[in-house]
Amino acid sequence: MHLKALTIIFLALSLLTCSGNQPFVDDAPHQSFSNYEIPLGSKDKVANITSLVKNVTTVKLSDEVNLKIGSVSFFFVLDSMDMIIGDKNTGWILRIDQHGKAKWGIQADKKGDYRYYTSIHECAFDPFNQQLVVYDFTHRFYYDLSGNFIKVERNAKFTSRQMYFYSNSDIVYSAQGLKNFDYFDTPKQLIWEQDNELKSGYIEETFYAPSSVMVGGFEEFSKLNGMLTYHPTFRDTFYSVDLPNVYPDFTLRLKGMETTDDVMKMEGVIQKLRYVYDRDIPLLQCFAVDSNKVLQTYIIPPTFFFNVFDRNTEKILVNHQFLKFKEHIIQAPLLYHDGYFLTTLTQDQVDHCNQLDKNAASVSKAWRDDFLKMRGEESKVLYLIEV
């Protein structure tokens, strides 16, 4: 994992710790509540996912897109199979076609133009109104799917991090670790807004909360096959969101993960980073959940692992760094949104993978080390994994 990304994790972790570090859960777990234990994955084996996913689409980015998107921070797949991709660092958001060419782009503007955001705090997709919602720390900016400005409005009065459009009139927000005492007597992790009015807050602390927590977790909302799941950052409990009901669905623990306190006792961001590196602590990156399976990518810096867990048999189907789909060999994906995982390789990494035998079941340490060193600024190839 890049140092910058880990730094962001621990800056967020520091903020959460300042506002309290008690586990939060709702009233009582759902009757099917389960606790899943996941061992650490394989670095040298190649997992064949051809029968486990629907399709893998390859998109080679054009020179223009490569210049504007250094690293994909978020993405949305449209009905036309065009994609909207964004880079929080450069402030660019682009709509690209299936050939990786830009159809339009918008960029952060710090000169005061009211139509544009000054930075990208988060970005959400409203599929019901076919709109893109970009929000910095004070305002939301709405754009249509042609990149045209629609409106700007102030953010919700309560503090939150991520938002997800549940329906045409309902939005849910993640607020784990944020107090919001002006609106609730006790902190709520999940907030429900209906027709722009605060409807309810969910998930308080109760006695049965798991004592250990999952350190990490960029993505907090995930929808797969109609099932919306919420994962509070730095916790190990996953919640099913079926408004007006929200209930704990399961806990997922990775071998080697530690409690937030164990990390936060280290002074300074650099010390925290070193603690994670030295102890090989796994960090959840992204996930997808339905009633039959859990799919997730976790990181043991600097290695990414993709895990597929069958909830019915409780068997691990995949737990690998490298994946094979037909003729493609790729690295574990880093992002997920509504039925699609996304992984990005540089052209050098693609060429490196193409040197492998297509029937290869494993890779050597030397090959893997060379792969990880290939992180240049050259052209990038996106692999869109449909699940």
Secondary structure, DSSP 8 states (H G I E B T S, - for coil): --HHHHHHHHHHHHHHHHT-----B-SS--TT-EEEEE---EEEEEEE-TTTSSEEEEEE--HHHHHH-SS--EEEE-TTS-EEEEETTTTEEEEE-TTS-EEEEEE---S--TTS-SS-SEEEEETTTTEEEEE-SSEEEEEETTS-EEEEEE--SS--S-EEE-SSSEEEEE-TT---TTT-SS--SEEEEETTEEEEEE-B--TTS-SS-----S--EEEETTEEEE--TT-SEEEEEETTEEEEEEEEEETT---HHHHHTS-SHHHHHHHHHHHT--EEEEEEE-SSEEEEEEEETTEEEEEEEETTTTEEEEEEEEEEETTEEEE---EEETTEEEEEEEHHHHHHHHTS-TT--B--HHHHHHHHH---SS-EEEEEEE-
